[in-house]
Amino acid sequence: SILSLKHAPMSLVIVMRSLSPLGALAIERLYPEPSRINAAVVGSILMMVAGGAMYVSQLELRANALGMFWVTVISIVAVGDRCVQRLLPAKDQQPVDISKTGVTLINNSLGAIPLLIAAYATGEYQQLQAVVARLGASWTSCASCCHA
């Protein structure tokens, strides 16, 4: 999200992320028991698309292209994550028996992969040493806050 906010206004990020349920709905159609679609769902989808189209029609696309790219990447990863989280515990899918701690570890570990790729692609990893040096001894208290 930081990369998208760095290259696009917050309003663009919010509008594009609000369209994420469209991707999830398309993927869920492939599930053994897909979500039911009724008139209210179709109406909501049409309103999202209309609102997104009105907003994007007023943008300078060249100025926000990189931000739109990062929002799209983040949305694809988030939709994929949510769809997997919905499918795995389904009773007809032979639910996966993993503790909450295990699921948290898996989510955080898998989420680090695209984060590391993005950090490498943008060159932000080169700033790591300077940031750690600036933190000084306080990085230990920051890291200890993550320990449960």
Secondary structure as the mmCIF struct_conf table of DSSP 4:
data_model
#
loop_
_struct_conf.conf_type_id
_struct_conf.id
_struct_conf.beg_label_comp_id
_struct_conf.beg_label_asym_id
_struct_conf.beg_label_seq_id
_struct_conf.end_label_comp_id
_struct_conf.end_label_asym_id
_struct_conf.end_label_seq_id
HELX_RH_AL_P HELX_RH_AL_P1 ILE A 2 HIS A 7
BEND BEND1 ALA A 8 ALA A 8
HELX_RH_AL_P HELX_RH_AL_P2 MET A 10 SER A 18
TURN_TY1_P TURN_TY1_P1 LEU A 19 LEU A 19
HELX_RH_AL_P HELX_RH_AL_P3 SER A 20 GLU A 28
TURN_TY1_P TURN_TY1_P2 ARG A 29 LEU A 30
BEND BEND2 TYR A 31 GLU A 33
HELX_LH_PP_P HELX_LH_PP_P1 PRO A 34 ARG A 36
HELX_RH_AL_P HELX_RH_AL_P4 ALA A 39 VAL A 56
TURN_TY1_P TURN_TY1_P3 SER A 57 GLN A 58
BEND BEND3 LEU A 59 LEU A 59
HELX_RH_AL_P HELX_RH_AL_P5 LEU A 61 LEU A 87
TURN_TY1_P TURN_TY1_P4 LEU A 88 PRO A 89
HELX_RH_3T_P HELX_RH_3T_P1 LYS A 91 GLN A 93
HELX_RH_AL_P HELX_RH_AL_P6 LYS A 100 THR A 122
TURN_TY1_P TURN_TY1_P5 GLY A 123 GLY A 123
HELX_RH_3T_P HELX_RH_3T_P2 GLU A 124 GLN A 127
HELX_RH_AL_P HELX_RH_AL_P7 LEU A 128 LEU A 135
TURN_TY1_P TURN_TY1_P6 GLY A 136 ALA A 137
HELX_RH_AL_P HELX_RH_AL_P8 SER A 138 SER A 144
TURN_TY1_P TURN_TY1_P7 CYS A 145 CYS A 146
#
